[in-house]
């Protein structure tokens, strides 16, 4: 039975538009449910905004769905998704920082609009989060990506798969990224010894 406002689809058609030779609805849904929550958590650590993180995670899935390749072609589908989502998150962070540089009052207006008056700890936590995001935005993309993936709870092996590197190089790359982050964080006036 068709309800008002409900679209009917032919077999092989998707609500995302058009036919996708490689993805069955069940296969795509399984991948989505397996990775979505964790992708959102990783991106949210970068942006500090759950709604924007959900949007970016959805964008990563849309990019996956739009790939002309069959799902079997991906040896590491999860890695591709984490890499894509973290890059999209870092891009969004950089765009936000550019907007703040060109219109410094925009960030203040946004903070005022979304902030609830609360205890001093809330203010300090938000300031620290803003400093962390600013420091991340100054890093090389690979450094910001490795930090966000690791902070998102991924193991060294999962980070390596997401970044397309050997797992033996993750520790050293992570140490370099942490050192660069700490230097950038101190440069913007953050307290020393912050751990991302």
TINU-404314 format. One record per residue: residue number from 1; x, y, z of N, C-alpha, C, O in turn. Coordinates in nm, 3 decimals. Atoms other than C-alpha are relative to their C-alpha. Layout:
// TINU-404314
<atom NUM <X Y Z> <X Y Z> <X Y Z> <X Y Z>>
...
***
This chain:
// TINU-404314
<atom 1 <0.084 -0.117 0.000> <0.000 0.000 0.000> <0.089 0.124 0.000> <0.188 0.130 0.073>>
<atom 2 <-0.077 -0.124 0.009> <0.130 0.344 -0.090> <-0.072 0.108 0.079> <-0.193 0.128 0.065>>
<atom 3 <0.056 -0.107 -0.081> <0.080 0.631 0.153> <0.027 0.133 -0.066> <0.117 0.145 -0.151>>
<atom 4 <-0.020 -0.135 0.055> <0.050 1.000 0.069> <0.141 0.046 0.032> <0.189 0.034 0.145>>
<atom 5 <-0.136 -0.052 -0.020> <0.392 1.150 0.021> <0.108 -0.105 -0.010> <0.227 -0.073 -0.007>>
<atom 6 <-0.098 0.108 0.007> <0.559 0.810 -0.008> <0.035 -0.025 -0.146> <-0.053 -0.041 -0.230>>
<atom 7 <-0.044 0.024 0.138> <0.765 0.758 -0.320> <0.004 -0.150 -0.025> <0.046 -0.228 0.060>>
<atom 8 <-0.013 0.139 0.040> <0.740 0.430 -0.502> <0.126 -0.012 -0.083> <0.157 0.077 -0.163>>
<atom 9 <-0.125 0.019 0.073> <1.062 0.290 -0.640> <-0.007 -0.132 -0.075> <-0.061 -0.231 -0.026>>
<atom 10 <-0.013 0.123 0.076> <1.124 0.038 -0.910> <0.112 -0.082 0.061> <0.198 -0.026 0.128>>
<atom 11 <-0.113 0.080 -0.046> <1.351 -0.254 -0.823> <0.130 0.056 -0.059> <0.136 0.090 -0.178>>
<atom 12 <-0.128 -0.052 0.046> <1.712 -0.138 -0.844> <0.011 0.151 0.012> <0.115 0.209 -0.021>>
<atom 13 <-0.003 -0.146 -0.016> <1.620 0.224 -0.769> <0.022 0.031 0.147> <-0.009 -0.050 0.235>>
<atom 14 <-0.029 -0.039 -0.136> <1.724 0.413 -0.460> <-0.066 0.133 0.031> <-0.090 0.214 -0.059>>
<atom 15 <0.053 -0.129 -0.043> <1.576 0.698 -0.260> <0.104 0.109 -0.021> <0.069 0.227 -0.027>>
<atom 16 <-0.105 -0.098 0.024> <1.913 0.868 -0.318> <0.002 0.043 -0.145> <0.073 0.138 -0.181>>
<atom 17 <0.012 -0.042 0.140> <1.830 0.887 -0.685> <0.076 -0.089 -0.095> <0.198 -0.104 -0.083>>
<atom 18 <-0.066 0.075 0.106> <1.901 0.664 -0.979> <0.029 -0.143 0.037> <0.010 -0.186 0.151>>
<atom 19 <-0.035 0.139 -0.023> <2.012 0.309 -1.017> <0.145 -0.008 0.040> <0.229 0.066 -0.011>>
<atom 20 <-0.137 0.025 -0.042> <2.325 0.187 -0.843> <0.026 -0.147 -0.022> <-0.028 -0.232 0.048>>
<atom 21 <-0.024 0.139 0.037> <2.458 -0.128 -0.998> <0.061 -0.079 0.115> <0.030 -0.197 0.131>>
<atom 22 <-0.075 0.075 -0.099> <2.681 -0.220 -0.704> <-0.069 -0.017 0.134> <-0.042 -0.116 0.202>>
<atom 23 <0.054 0.003 -0.135> <2.473 -0.150 -0.395> <-0.143 -0.052 0.003> <-0.231 0.000 -0.066>>
<atom 24 <0.137 0.038 -0.031> <2.171 -0.343 -0.283> <-0.039 0.080 0.123> <0.047 0.124 0.199>>
<atom 25 <0.046 -0.077 -0.116> <1.958 -0.166 -0.026> <0.046 -0.067 0.129> <0.089 0.002 0.222>>
<atom 26 <-0.039 0.072 -0.122> <2.036 -0.435 0.232> <0.149 0.014 0.027> <0.189 0.034 0.142>>
<atom 27 <-0.145 -0.011 -0.019> <2.413 -0.419 0.174> <0.039 0.139 0.046> <0.121 0.155 0.136>>
<atom 28 <-0.032 -0.137 -0.038> <2.425 -0.041 0.196> <-0.047 0.029 0.142> <0.023 0.093 0.219>>
<atom 29 <0.053 -0.020 -0.135> <2.207 -0.040 0.506> <0.088 -0.068 0.104> <0.110 -0.012 0.212>>
<atom 30 <-0.087 0.071 -0.094> <2.433 -0.297 0.674> <0.129 0.079 0.024> <0.174 0.091 0.139>>
<atom 31 <-0.122 -0.080 -0.012> <2.744 -0.085 0.604> <-0.031 0.126 0.081> <0.047 0.165 0.168>>
<atom 32 <0.040 -0.122 -0.070> <2.561 0.225 0.726> <-0.012 -0.027 0.149> <0.047 0.046 0.229>>
<atom 33 <0.021 0.029 -0.142> <2.454 0.068 1.057> <0.129 -0.042 0.069> <0.147 -0.018 0.188>>
<atom 34 <-0.127 0.043 -0.059> <2.798 -0.080 1.112> <0.092 0.117 0.032> <0.163 0.114 0.132>>
<atom 35 <-0.100 -0.106 -0.012> <2.990 0.247 1.073> <-0.053 0.137 0.040> <0.025 0.221 0.086>>
<atom 36 <0.051 -0.137 -0.016> <2.759 0.547 1.114> <0.029 0.060 0.138> <0.084 0.170 0.146>>
<atom 37 <-0.015 -0.057 -0.135> <2.769 0.595 1.493> <0.147 0.035 0.030> <0.176 0.138 0.089>>
<atom 38 <-0.142 -0.026 -0.027> <3.147 0.570 1.509> <0.053 0.114 -0.087> <0.136 0.193 -0.041>>
<atom 39 <-0.040 -0.112 0.085> <3.193 0.806 1.213> <-0.045 0.132 0.062> <0.031 0.229 0.066>>
<atom 40 <0.051 -0.120 -0.064> <2.975 1.062 1.388> <0.086 0.036 0.121> <0.120 0.152 0.140>>
<atom 41 <-0.083 -0.027 -0.118> <3.180 1.025 1.707> <0.136 0.057 -0.037> <0.185 0.149 0.027>>
<atom 42 <-0.131 -0.048 0.044> <3.509 1.075 1.522> <-0.010 0.145 -0.047> <0.072 0.228 -0.009>>
<atom 43 <0.013 -0.136 0.055> <3.388 1.385 1.338> <-0.043 0.098 0.110> <0.000 0.213 0.110>>
<atom 44 <0.043 -0.088 -0.109> <3.220 1.525 1.649> <0.119 0.043 0.086> <0.122 0.155 0.136>>
<atom 45 <-0.120 -0.038 -0.077> <3.557 1.518 1.828> <0.076 0.112 -0.069> <0.138 0.195 -0.004>>
<atom 46 <-0.068 -0.106 0.075> <3.695 1.739 1.553> <-0.078 0.130 0.008> <-0.020 0.236 0.035>>
<atom 47 <0.081 -0.120 0.015> <3.406 1.982 1.524> <-0.065 0.049 0.129> <-0.093 0.168 0.143>>
<atom 48 <0.069 -0.037 -0.122> <3.248 1.978 1.867> <-0.148 0.029 -0.020> <-0.211 0.092 0.064>>
<atom 49 <0.140 -0.026 0.033> <2.905 1.986 1.704> <-0.061 -0.128 -0.054> <-0.028 -0.172 -0.164>>
<atom 50 <0.057 0.129 0.040> <2.698 1.670 1.688> <-0.082 0.009 -0.129> <-0.072 -0.078 -0.215>>
<atom 51 <0.083 -0.013 0.120> <2.454 1.797 1.425> <0.087 0.010 -0.125> <0.058 -0.054 -0.226>>
<atom 52 <-0.088 -0.014 0.116> <2.734 1.900 1.191> <0.075 -0.132 -0.024> <0.098 -0.169 -0.139>>
<atom 53 <-0.067 0.129 0.015> <2.912 1.569 1.259> <-0.091 -0.101 -0.068> <-0.046 -0.179 -0.153>>
<atom 54 <0.096 0.091 0.064> <2.597 1.377 1.163> <-0.014 0.033 -0.148> <-0.022 -0.056 -0.233>>
<atom 55 <0.011 -0.042 0.140> <2.571 1.581 0.844> <0.123 -0.046 -0.079> <0.110 -0.093 -0.192>>
<atom 56 <-0.123 0.039 0.070> <2.933 1.511 0.753> <0.008 -0.152 -0.015> <0.051 -0.201 -0.119>>
<atom 57 <0.003 0.147 0.012> <2.897 1.139 0.828> <-0.096 -0.042 -0.111> <-0.066 -0.133 -0.188>>
<atom 58 <0.095 0.029 0.108> <2.593 1.135 0.601> <0.061 0.033 -0.137> <0.041 -0.040 -0.234>>
<atom 59 <-0.067 -0.036 0.125> <2.796 1.314 0.333> <0.101 -0.107 -0.041> <0.115 -0.138 -0.160>>
<atom 60 <-0.097 0.106 0.030> <3.064 1.044 0.359> <-0.072 -0.122 -0.058> <-0.024 -0.183 -0.154>>
<atom 61 <0.077 0.112 0.054> <2.799 0.775 0.304> <-0.055 0.031 -0.138> <-0.061 -0.058 -0.224>>
<atom 62 <0.048 -0.038 0.132> <2.656 0.967 0.012> <0.113 -0.013 -0.103> <0.090 -0.063 -0.213>>
<atom 63 <-0.115 0.015 0.090> <3.004 0.983 -0.145> <0.026 -0.148 -0.029> <0.056 -0.185 -0.143>>
<atom 64 <-0.019 0.144 0.020> <3.038 0.608 -0.093> <-0.106 -0.053 -0.096> <-0.075 -0.127 -0.190>>
<atom 65 <0.110 0.049 0.083> <2.699 0.544 -0.249> <0.016 0.043 -0.145> <-0.021 -0.029 -0.237>>
<atom 66 <-0.015 -0.054 0.135> <2.786 0.760 -0.549> <0.121 -0.056 -0.073> <0.140 -0.028 -0.192>>
<atom 67 <-0.115 0.061 0.066> <3.105 0.566 -0.621> <-0.049 -0.098 -0.106> <-0.142 -0.174 -0.082>>
<atom 68 <0.045 0.089 0.107> <3.074 0.382 -0.951> <0.040 -0.146 0.023> <-0.007 -0.235 -0.047>>
<atom 69 <-0.051 0.135 -0.024> <3.251 0.078 -0.808> <-0.098 -0.084 0.081> <-0.177 -0.033 0.159>>
<atom 70 <0.079 0.095 -0.077> <3.083 -0.229 -0.671> <0.057 -0.009 0.141> <0.178 0.009 0.159>>
<atom 71 <-0.048 0.006 -0.139> <3.105 -0.270 -0.291> <0.109 -0.103 0.022> <0.195 -0.086 0.109>>
<atom 72 <-0.102 0.105 -0.018> <3.314 -0.586 -0.329> <0.140 0.050 -0.036> <0.240 -0.008 0.006>>
<atom 73 <-0.128 -0.054 0.044> <3.589 -0.374 -0.485> <0.081 0.058 0.116> <0.204 0.063 0.110>>
<atom 74 <-0.067 -0.062 -0.114> <3.669 -0.211 -0.151> <0.057 -0.107 0.092> <-0.017 -0.187 0.150>>
<atom 75 <-0.062 0.094 -0.091> <3.919 -0.413 0.044> <-0.018 0.047 0.144> <-0.024 -0.034 0.237>>
<atom 76 <0.011 -0.057 -0.133> <3.882 -0.177 0.339> <-0.105 0.110 -0.003> <-0.071 0.229 -0.002>>
<atom 77 <0.111 -0.095 0.010> <3.543 -0.011 0.324> <-0.005 0.091 0.122> <-0.028 0.211 0.108>>
<atom 78 <0.001 -0.082 -0.121> <3.557 0.107 0.686> <0.110 0.105 -0.003> <0.086 0.220 0.034>>
<atom 79 <-0.110 -0.095 0.011> <3.894 0.269 0.628> <-0.031 0.112 -0.095> <-0.001 0.228 -0.068>>
<atom 80 <0.038 -0.103 0.097> <3.763 0.450 0.323> <-0.099 0.097 0.063> <-0.087 0.219 0.045>>
<atom 81 <0.100 -0.085 -0.064> <3.466 0.580 0.522> <0.062 0.092 0.106> <0.033 0.211 0.109>>
<atom 82 <-0.063 -0.081 -0.105> <3.678 0.698 0.819> <0.089 0.108 -0.061> <0.090 0.222 -0.016>>
<atom 83 <-0.088 -0.096 0.067> <3.929 0.865 0.590> <-0.082 0.113 -0.063> <-0.049 0.231 -0.048>>
<atom 84 <0.085 -0.099 0.065> <3.656 1.040 0.392> <-0.068 0.091 0.103> <-0.067 0.213 0.087>>
<atom 85 <0.070 -0.080 -0.102> <3.460 1.152 0.700> <0.096 0.090 0.075> <0.064 0.206 0.101>>
<atom 86 <-0.093 -0.085 -0.074> <3.767 1.277 0.885> <0.052 0.114 -0.087> <0.072 0.225 -0.038>>
<atom 87 <-0.042 -0.108 0.090> <3.882 1.473 0.580> <-0.109 0.104 -0.018> <-0.082 0.224 -0.019>>
<atom 88 <0.113 -0.094 0.010> <3.537 1.625 0.539> <-0.012 0.083 0.128> <-0.039 0.203 0.121>>
<atom 89 <0.006 -0.072 -0.128> <3.540 1.717 0.909> <0.111 0.104 0.012> <0.087 0.216 0.058>>
<atom 90 <-0.113 -0.094 -0.005> <3.884 1.878 0.885> <-0.024 0.115 -0.097> <0.006 0.230 -0.066>>
<atom 91 <0.034 -0.107 0.097> <3.772 2.069 0.574> <-0.102 0.096 0.060> <-0.090 0.217 0.045>>
<atom 92 <0.102 -0.085 -0.063> <3.467 2.196 0.764> <0.061 0.086 0.110> <0.025 0.202 0.125>>
<atom 93 <-0.068 -0.074 -0.106> <3.687 2.299 1.056> <0.081 0.114 -0.059> <0.078 0.226 -0.007>>
<atom 94 <-0.079 -0.105 0.065> <3.919 2.491 0.827> <-0.089 0.109 -0.058> <-0.057 0.227 -0.048>>
<atom 95 <0.093 -0.099 0.056> <3.628 2.660 0.653> <-0.056 0.088 0.111> <-0.070 0.209 0.094>>
<atom 96 <0.050 -0.076 -0.114> <3.491 2.764 0.991> <0.105 0.099 0.050> <0.073 0.213 0.082>>
<atom 97 <-0.107 -0.089 -0.044> <3.828 2.908 1.091> <0.022 0.114 -0.099> <0.049 0.227 -0.058>>
<atom 98 <-0.014 -0.106 0.100> <3.852 3.099 0.762> <-0.112 0.103 0.016> <-0.089 0.224 0.005>>
<atom 99 <0.111 -0.093 -0.021> <3.508 3.246 0.824> <0.025 0.088 0.121> <-0.001 0.208 0.117>>
<atom 100 <-0.029 -0.078 -0.120> <3.614 3.353 1.173> <0.109 0.103 -0.025> <0.103 0.213 0.029>>
<atom 101 <-0.107 -0.095 0.031> <3.929 3.516 1.035> <-0.054 0.118 -0.079> <-0.014 0.232 -0.056>>
<atom 102 <0.053 -0.106 0.084> <3.731 3.713 0.778> <-0.111 0.079 0.070> <-0.133 0.196 0.039>>
<atom 103 <0.104 -0.066 -0.077> <3.448 3.795 1.017> <0.012 -0.046 0.145> <-0.063 -0.135 0.188>>
<atom 104 <-0.025 0.046 -0.137> <3.578 3.762 1.375> <-0.124 0.004 0.088> <-0.136 -0.076 0.182>>
<atom 105 <0.119 -0.010 -0.082> <3.244 3.865 1.518> <-0.098 -0.113 -0.027> <-0.186 -0.139 0.055>>
<atom 106 <0.092 0.108 0.033> <3.068 3.576 1.344> <0.011 -0.113 0.102> <-0.090 -0.167 0.146>>
<atom 107 <-0.020 0.105 -0.099> <3.220 3.322 1.581> <-0.059 0.038 0.135> <-0.118 -0.045 0.204>>
<atom 108 <0.056 -0.046 -0.127> <3.122 3.533 1.881> <-0.151 -0.002 -0.004> <-0.216 -0.042 0.094>>
<atom 109 <0.146 0.001 0.012> <2.766 3.572 1.753> <-0.053 -0.142 0.006> <-0.155 -0.169 0.069>>
<atom 110 <0.043 0.140 -0.003> <2.741 3.199 1.696> <0.009 -0.056 0.141> <-0.082 -0.124 0.188>>
<atom 111 <-0.018 0.049 -0.137> <2.877 3.124 2.043> <-0.107 0.058 0.092> <-0.162 -0.013 0.176>>
<atom 112 <0.102 -0.063 -0.084> <2.638 3.374 2.202> <-0.137 -0.060 -0.028> <-0.217 -0.079 0.064>>
<atom 113 <0.131 0.053 0.036> <2.343 3.231 2.012> <-0.020 -0.141 0.054> <-0.132 -0.178 0.091>>
<atom 114 <0.016 0.139 -0.040> <2.413 2.872 2.110> <0.039 -0.027 0.145> <0.011 -0.135 0.196>>
<atom 115 <-0.048 0.024 -0.136> <2.563 2.916 2.456> <-0.109 0.025 0.102> <-0.187 0.120 0.092>>
<atom 116 <0.088 -0.020 -0.114> <2.361 2.876 2.768> <0.087 0.050 0.114> <0.201 0.008 0.130>>
<atom 117 <-0.079 -0.046 -0.113> <2.472 3.062 3.073> <0.019 -0.118 0.093> <-0.076 -0.189 0.125>>
<atom 118 <-0.028 0.114 -0.084> <2.641 2.810 3.293> <0.120 0.029 0.087> <0.171 0.141 0.087>>
<atom 119 <-0.112 -0.020 -0.090> <2.918 2.762 3.542> <0.130 0.026 -0.077> <0.141 0.005 -0.197>>
<atom 120 <-0.130 -0.034 0.055> <3.273 2.869 3.484> <0.062 -0.118 -0.074> <0.129 -0.099 -0.176>>
<atom 121 <-0.057 0.119 0.065> <3.370 2.512 3.393> <-0.049 -0.016 -0.143> <0.028 -0.057 -0.230>>
<atom 122 <0.053 0.010 0.136> <3.142 2.518 3.091> <0.068 0.099 -0.093> <0.101 0.066 -0.207>>
<atom 123 <-0.067 -0.102 0.080> <3.299 2.839 2.967> <0.143 -0.043 -0.032> <0.188 -0.033 -0.145>>
<atom 124 <-0.139 0.044 0.021> <3.650 2.704 3.016> <0.008 -0.120 -0.094> <0.099 -0.128 -0.176>>
<atom 125 <0.001 0.117 0.087> <3.561 2.375 2.847> <-0.023 0.041 -0.145> <0.042 -0.010 -0.235>>
<atom 126 <0.026 -0.047 0.137> <3.419 2.556 2.543> <0.121 0.073 -0.056> <0.154 0.057 -0.174>>
<atom 127 <-0.119 -0.071 0.046> <3.725 2.780 2.524> <0.111 -0.099 -0.036> <0.180 -0.083 -0.137>>
<atom 128 <-0.103 0.101 0.027> <3.955 2.480 2.544> <-0.033 -0.076 -0.129> <0.056 -0.101 -0.210>>
<atom 129 <0.040 0.071 0.123> <3.756 2.298 2.274> <0.025 0.087 -0.123> <0.071 0.038 -0.226>>
<atom 130 <-0.025 -0.092 0.111> <3.776 2.606 2.051> <0.150 0.008 -0.030> <0.190 0.009 -0.146>>
<atom 131 <-0.146 -0.002 0.019> <4.154 2.620 2.107> <0.050 -0.129 -0.065> <0.138 -0.126 -0.151>>
<atom 132 <-0.039 0.129 0.059> <4.187 2.250 2.024> <-0.036 -0.001 -0.149> <0.046 -0.041 -0.232>>
<atom 133 <0.041 -0.002 0.141> <3.989 2.295 1.701> <0.087 0.097 -0.081> <0.121 0.068 -0.195>>
<atom 134 <-0.087 -0.096 0.070> <4.197 2.602 1.609> <0.139 -0.059 -0.023> <0.196 -0.043 -0.131>>
<atom 135 <-0.131 0.062 0.015> <4.520 2.413 1.670> <-0.004 -0.110 -0.106> <0.088 -0.122 -0.187>>
<atom 136 <0.014 0.105 0.101> <4.396 2.117 1.463> <-0.004 0.057 -0.140> <0.052 -0.001 -0.233>>
<atom 137 <0.015 -0.062 0.132> <4.312 2.349 1.176> <0.133 0.048 -0.056> <0.145 0.068 -0.176>>
<atom 138 <-0.130 -0.048 0.048> <4.675 2.465 1.158> <0.092 -0.115 -0.039> <0.196 -0.093 -0.101>>
<atom 139 <-0.086 0.115 0.029> <4.817 2.112 1.127> <-0.013 -0.043 -0.146> <-0.107 -0.006 -0.216>>
<atom 140 <0.011 0.063 0.131> <4.890 1.926 0.807> <-0.120 -0.094 0.005> <-0.149 -0.151 0.110>>
<atom 141 <0.120 0.085 -0.001> <4.580 1.730 0.701> <0.025 -0.141 0.054> <-0.058 -0.194 0.128>>
<atom 142 <-0.027 0.136 -0.049> <4.743 1.393 0.769> <0.020 -0.002 0.151> <-0.021 -0.097 0.217>>
<atom 143 <-0.020 -0.007 -0.145> <4.845 1.502 1.120> <-0.134 0.017 0.071> <-0.161 -0.050 0.170>>
<atom 144 <0.132 -0.021 -0.061> <4.497 1.631 1.203> <-0.084 -0.127 -0.011> <-0.158 -0.161 0.082>>
<atom 145 <0.079 0.121 0.021> <4.346 1.315 1.059> <0.041 -0.111 0.095> <-0.044 -0.177 0.154>>
<atom 146 <-0.044 0.108 -0.089> <4.560 1.075 1.259> <-0.039 0.028 0.144> <-0.077 -0.064 0.217>>
<atom 147 <0.040 -0.035 -0.136> <4.490 1.263 1.580> <-0.150 -0.021 0.022> <-0.191 -0.076 0.124>>
<atom 148 <0.144 0.015 -0.017> <4.115 1.270 1.524> <-0.045 -0.145 -0.006> <-0.135 -0.185 0.068>>
<atom 149 <0.035 0.142 0.007> <4.097 0.905 1.425> <0.035 -0.071 0.130> <-0.044 -0.150 0.182>>
<atom 150 <-0.044 0.064 -0.123> <4.295 0.796 1.729> <-0.084 0.047 0.119> <-0.124 -0.033 0.203>>
<atom 151 <0.083 -0.053 -0.109> <4.101 1.027 1.962> <-0.143 -0.051 -0.011> <-0.215 -0.056 0.090>>
<atom 152 <0.133 0.056 0.020> <3.783 0.882 1.812> <-0.011 -0.145 0.044> <-0.118 -0.205 0.033>>
<atom 153 <0.004 0.134 -0.055> <3.877 0.548 1.962> <0.049 -0.109 -0.093> <0.039 -0.227 -0.059>>
<atom 154 <-0.048 0.102 0.091> <4.026 0.371 1.662> <0.134 -0.056 0.049> <0.215 0.017 0.105>>
<atom 155 <-0.126 0.064 -0.035> <4.306 0.124 1.725> <0.106 0.039 -0.103> <0.074 0.096 -0.208>>
<atom 156 <-0.106 -0.029 0.096> <4.645 0.163 1.555> <-0.028 -0.068 -0.133> <-0.007 -0.009 -0.239>>
<atom 157 <0.029 0.074 0.123> <4.540 -0.103 1.305> <-0.111 0.069 -0.079> <-0.101 0.083 -0.201>>
<atom 158 <0.110 -0.069 0.068> <4.213 0.078 1.227> <0.043 0.135 -0.056> <0.000 0.174 -0.164>>
<atom 159 <-0.052 -0.128 0.048> <4.394 0.412 1.196> <0.081 -0.024 -0.127> <0.068 0.050 -0.225>>
<atom 160 <-0.082 0.031 0.117> <4.642 0.254 0.955> <-0.088 -0.032 -0.121> <-0.060 0.014 -0.231>>
<atom 161 <0.090 0.035 0.109> <4.359 0.109 0.746> <-0.072 0.124 -0.054> <-0.087 0.140 -0.175>>
<atom 162 <0.073 -0.120 0.042> <4.170 0.439 0.741> <0.088 0.096 -0.077> <0.042 0.164 -0.168>>
<atom 163 <-0.091 -0.095 0.065> <4.477 0.635 0.637> <0.077 -0.062 -0.117> <0.145 0.008 -0.191>>
<atom 164 <-0.069 0.067 0.110> <4.611 0.376 0.396> <0.150 -0.008 0.020> <0.227 0.005 -0.075>>
<atom 165 <-0.143 0.012 -0.032> <4.947 0.336 0.574> <0.023 -0.132 0.073> <-0.071 -0.201 0.111>>
<atom 166 <-0.034 0.121 -0.076> <5.131 0.050 0.741> <-0.025 0.024 0.148> <-0.001 0.133 0.199>>
<atom 167 <0.030 -0.015 -0.143> <5.027 -0.013 1.100> <0.126 0.026 0.081> <0.119 0.084 0.190>>
<atom 168 <-0.124 -0.023 -0.073> <5.393 -0.006 1.203> <0.041 0.147 -0.001> <0.123 0.189 0.082>>
<atom 169 <-0.037 -0.141 0.006> <5.416 0.361 1.105> <-0.094 0.090 0.079> <-0.068 0.210 0.093>>
<atom 170 <0.099 -0.082 -0.068> <5.114 0.479 1.304> <0.056 0.062 0.128> <0.033 0.180 0.154>>
<atom 171 <-0.053 -0.052 -0.126> <5.294 0.516 1.637> <0.089 0.121 -0.019> <0.074 0.222 0.049>>
<atom 172 <-0.092 -0.111 0.026> <5.568 0.737 1.499> <-0.074 0.120 -0.060> <-0.047 0.234 -0.022>>
<atom 173 <0.078 -0.110 0.059> <5.325 0.942 1.288> <-0.086 0.067 0.106> <-0.102 0.189 0.105>>
<atom 174 <0.083 -0.054 -0.107> <5.101 0.985 1.590> <0.084 0.086 0.094> <0.040 0.193 0.136>>
<atom 175 <-0.088 -0.078 -0.088> <5.393 1.103 1.805> <0.037 0.134 -0.065> <0.038 0.237 0.003>>
<atom 176 <-0.031 -0.126 0.071> <5.490 1.361 1.541> <-0.121 0.093 -0.002> <-0.109 0.213 0.020>>
<atom 177 <0.122 -0.081 0.004> <5.131 1.477 1.509> <-0.031 0.060 0.137> <-0.073 0.175 0.146>>
<atom 178 <0.023 -0.051 -0.135> <5.097 1.510 1.887> <0.095 0.114 0.032> <0.055 0.213 0.093>>
<atom 179 <-0.098 -0.107 -0.024> <5.417 1.718 1.903> <-0.039 0.126 -0.077> <-0.031 0.237 -0.024>>
<atom 180 <0.042 -0.115 0.081> <5.295 1.943 1.621> <-0.126 0.064 0.059> <-0.139 0.187 0.061>>
<atom 181 <0.122 -0.052 -0.061> <4.956 1.975 1.789> <0.032 0.080 0.126> <-0.019 0.190 0.144>>
<atom 182 <-0.034 -0.070 -0.124> <5.107 2.070 2.125> <0.066 0.134 -0.029> <0.038 0.233 0.038>>
<atom 183 <-0.066 -0.125 0.039> <5.327 2.332 1.958> <-0.104 0.101 -0.050> <-0.101 0.218 -0.011>>
<atom 184 <0.104 -0.089 0.054> <5.027 2.477 1.770> <-0.093 0.047 0.111> <-0.136 0.162 0.113>>
<atom 185 <0.089 -0.033 -0.110> <4.813 2.468 2.083> <0.062 0.106 0.091> <-0.005 0.200 0.133>>
<atom 186 <-0.069 -0.100 -0.083> <5.070 2.658 2.286> <0.009 0.133 -0.072> <-0.003 0.239 -0.009>>
<atom 187 <-0.013 -0.122 0.079> <5.112 2.910 2.005> <-0.129 0.083 0.004> <-0.124 0.206 0.001>>
<atom 188 <0.126 -0.075 -0.005> <4.742 3.000 2.022> <-0.040 0.036 0.143> <-0.145 0.095 0.165>>
<atom 189 <0.025 -0.042 -0.139> <4.760 3.041 2.398> <-0.064 -0.106 0.088> <-0.113 -0.075 0.196>>
<atom 190 <0.056 0.107 -0.083> <4.640 2.704 2.523> <0.096 -0.041 0.109> <0.216 -0.015 0.100>>
<atom 191 <-0.085 0.045 -0.110> <4.769 2.554 2.844> <0.089 -0.114 -0.047> <0.050 -0.191 -0.134>>
<atom 192 <-0.091 0.107 0.041> <5.067 2.321 2.813> <-0.053 -0.137 0.043> <-0.138 -0.149 0.131>>
<atom 193 <0.028 0.141 -0.032> <5.041 1.943 2.824> <-0.147 -0.039 -0.019> <-0.200 -0.121 0.055>>
<atom 194 <0.134 0.044 0.034> <4.696 1.918 2.672> <0.012 -0.125 -0.086> <0.098 -0.133 -0.173>>
<atom 195 <-0.001 0.122 0.081> <4.623 1.575 2.530> <-0.129 -0.003 -0.078> <-0.238 0.005 -0.022>>
<atom 196 <0.114 -0.002 0.091> <4.395 1.563 2.232> <-0.085 -0.117 0.024> <-0.187 -0.134 -0.043>>
***
